[in-house]
Amino acid sequence: MKNRQRRSSREPNHYFTQVHEDAIIGYVNSDDLKEKTYLYENFIQPAFSEMVDKIVFTYKFTTLPNCDDLREECKIWLVTVLDKYSPEKAKAFSYFSVVSKNWFIHKVKQQKKKNTREIDLDNISKKYEEQYLSTQNAYEVNRLQKEFWQSFYEEIKDWNTESMKENDLKVYKAILILFESKEDIEIFNKKAIYLYLREITDLNTKQIVNSLKKFRKQYSSFKEDWENGLI
């Protein structure tokens, strides 16, 4: 039994091989959006996905509330730190394993600070009741989502650009381009959005995130008005 366990612990890592290491290095060094997208979709994303899943189960992060959502959030977050990787400092697998583990440790610490409380279902707000407790026809949901994003697109076209800083204006214009080109974009998810924004704006991830934080306030205000029937 002990020999069998030793052999098992020495089994090679089949999901994050030299091929994936090379793909990450190629991604970091490339300025071509199509090449970066190809490398990410075919090599990096699958490796990241399995790596995060294994870290969650290995270190027992499965006890975290909404663990599945956190796993997906971590995978998205890894996209934002891809450009920070330097092949000279560490192997890609070691680097991204460590940052992923630390990301979950941070979530564990945050969870410990939160005070748990019971929710009175009799007094739950209508918004959350509709969001989490009711069932809706799939067609109606899709239609509402389409109407929401179309309204938001019309909203952002009227945002005041005169007071925007240079980087904010670049990100703003890039968002408009993504809305206008949504039918032509082959992949359209949170992970891919950062790739497109970086290519369009020529800004780094940190600069883009800083601008998006500012726009998120306006988005939250719009969403609140939409949910309250003011739009």
C-alpha positions in Angstrom: 0.0 0.0 0.0 2.8 2.4 0.9 4.7 1.7 -2.3 1.5 2.2 -4.3 0.9 5.6 -2.6 4.5 6.7 -3.3 4.1 5.8 -7.0 0.8 7.7 -7.1 2.3 10.8 -5.5 5.0 10.9 -8.2 2.6 10.7 -11.1 3.3 13.4 -13.7 1.1 16.4 -14.0 -0.8 15.7 -17.2 -3.0 18.8 -17.3 -0.4 21.4 -17.0 2.5 20.3 -19.1 5.4 22.0 -20.9 3.0 22.7 -23.7 0.9 24.8 -21.4 4.0 26.5 -19.9 5.0 27.4 -23.5 1.5 28.6 -24.3 1.5 31.0 -21.3 5.0 32.4 -22.3 3.8 32.8 -25.8 0.7 34.6 -24.6 2.7 37.0 -22.4 5.1 37.8 -25.2 2.5 38.2 -27.9 0.9 41.4 -29.1 -1.5 39.6 -31.5 -5.1 39.3 -30.2 -5.9 36.3 -32.4 -2.8 34.4 -31.2 -3.5 35.3 -27.6 -7.1 34.3 -27.9 -6.1 31.0 -29.5 -3.5 30.2 -26.8 -5.9 31.1 -24.1 -8.9 29.1 -25.3 -7.0 26.0 -26.3 -4.3 25.7 -23.7 -4.3 28.2 -20.9 -8.0 28.2 -19.9 -8.4 24.4 -19.7 -5.2 24.2 -17.6 -6.2 27.0 -15.3 -9.7 25.5 -14.9 -8.4 22.1 -13.8 -5.6 23.6 -11.7 -8.1 25.7 -9.7 -10.5 22.7 -9.2 -7.6 20.6 -7.9 -6.4 23.3 -5.5 -9.9 23.7 -4.1 -10.3 20.0 -3.3 -6.7 19.5 -2.2 -6.7 22.3 0.4 -10.4 21.7 1.4 -11.6 25.1 0.2 -14.8 23.3 -0.6 -16.1 24.3 2.8 -16.4 27.9 1.6 -19.9 29.2 1.0 -20.7 29.5 -2.8 -17.6 27.5 -3.5 -18.5 26.9 -7.1 -19.0 30.6 -7.8 -15.6 31.3 -6.1 -13.9 28.8 -8.3 -15.2 30.5 -11.4 -14.3 33.9 -10.0 -10.7 32.7 -9.3 -10.4 31.4 -12.9 -11.5 34.8 -14.2 -9.1 36.6 -11.8 -6.2 34.6 -13.2 -6.7 36.3 -16.5 -6.0 39.6 -14.9 -2.6 38.5 -13.6 -1.5 36.7 -16.7 0.6 39.6 -17.8 2.4 39.8 -14.4 3.9 36.4 -14.9 7.7 36.3 -15.6 9.2 33.1 -16.9 12.6 34.1 -15.3 11.2 34.0 -11.8 9.3 30.7 -11.7 7.6 28.0 -13.7 4.1 29.0 -14.7 2.5 26.0 -12.9 4.2 26.9 -9.6 3.5 30.6 -10.0 -0.2 30.3 -10.8 -0.7 27.5 -8.2 0.7 29.7 -5.5 -1.3 32.8 -6.5 -4.5 30.7 -6.7 -4.0 29.1 -3.3 -3.3 32.6 -1.8 -6.5 33.9 -3.4 -8.6 31.3 -1.7 -6.8 31.8 1.6 -7.8 35.4 1.4 -11.4 34.4 0.8 -11.2 32.2 3.8 -10.0 35.1 5.9 -12.8 37.3 4.6 -15.4 34.7 5.4 -14.2 34.4 9.0 -14.7 38.1 9.5 -18.3 38.0 8.3 -21.1 37.7 10.9 -23.6 35.1 9.9 -27.2 36.0 10.3 -30.6 34.4 9.6 -32.7 35.9 6.8 -36.4 36.4 7.6 -38.1 35.0 4.5 -41.3 36.7 5.4 -39.6 40.1 5.1 -37.3 39.4 2.2 -37.3 42.2 -0.4 -39.1 41.8 -3.6 -36.0 42.1 -5.7 -34.2 39.2 -3.9 -37.4 37.2 -3.9 -37.7 37.5 -7.7 -34.0 36.8 -8.1 -33.6 33.8 -6.0 -37.0 32.3 -5.1 -39.1 32.6 -8.1 -39.0 30.7 -11.4 -39.3 32.3 -14.7 -39.8 31.2 -18.3 -36.4 31.0 -20.1 -37.7 33.1 -23.0 -38.8 35.9 -20.6 -35.4 35.8 -18.8 -33.5 36.1 -22.1 -35.8 38.8 -23.4 -35.4 40.8 -20.2 -31.6 40.5 -20.3 -31.5 41.6 -23.9 -33.7 44.6 -23.1 -31.6 45.5 -20.1 -28.3 45.5 -22.0 -29.8 47.4 -25.0 -31.0 50.0 -22.6 -27.7 50.2 -20.8 -25.9 50.6 -24.2 -28.2 53.5 -25.0 -27.4 54.9 -21.5 -23.6 54.8 -21.8 -23.7 56.5 -25.2 -25.0 59.6 -23.3 -22.3 59.6 -20.6 -20.4 62.8 -20.3 -16.9 62.2 -21.7 -15.6 65.7 -21.2 -14.7 65.1 -17.6 -13.1 61.7 -18.2 -9.4 61.2 -17.8 -7.4 59.9 -20.7 -7.3 56.2 -19.6 -11.0 56.3 -18.6 -11.9 57.7 -22.1 -10.0 54.9 -23.8 -11.8 52.2 -21.8 -15.1 53.9 -22.3 -14.6 54.0 -26.1 -13.5 50.3 -26.0 -16.7 49.4 -24.2 -18.7 51.0 -26.9 -16.8 49.1 -29.6 -17.5 45.8 -27.8 -21.2 46.6 -27.6 -21.3 47.6 -31.3 -19.2 44.5 -32.3 -20.9 41.9 -30.1 -22.2 39.9 -33.0 -18.8 39.6 -34.5 -17.0 38.5 -31.3 -16.4 34.8 -31.3 -16.0 34.5 -27.5 -17.9 36.8 -25.2 -17.2 36.2 -21.5 -15.5 37.9 -18.6 -12.2 36.2 -19.3 -12.2 37.3 -23.0 -13.3 40.8 -22.3 -10.1 41.7 -20.6 -8.2 40.5 -23.6 -10.2 42.7 -26.0 -10.0 45.7 -23.7 -6.2 45.4 -23.4 -5.8 45.1 -27.2 -8.2 48.0 -28.0 -6.9 50.4 -25.4 -3.2 49.4 -25.2 -3.5 49.7 -21.4 -2.4 47.2 -18.9 -4.9 45.2 -16.8 -4.5 47.4 -13.7 -5.3 50.6 -15.6 -8.3 49.0 -17.2 -9.6 47.7 -13.8 -9.2 51.2 -12.3 -11.3 52.7 -15.0 -13.9 50.0 -14.8 -14.3 50.6 -11.1 -15.4 54.1 -11.9 -17.8 53.0 -14.5 -19.2 50.3 -12.2 -20.7 53.0 -10.0 -22.7 54.4 -12.9 -23.7 50.8 -13.9 -24.9 50.1 -10.4 -27.0 53.2 -10.4 -28.5 52.3 -13.8 -29.2 48.8 -12.6 -30.9 50.0 -9.5 -33.2 52.3 -11.4 -34.0 49.5 -13.9 -34.9 47.1 -11.1 -37.1 49.7 -9.4 -39.0 50.4 -12.7 -37.6 53.9 -13.2 -36.2 53.0 -16.6 
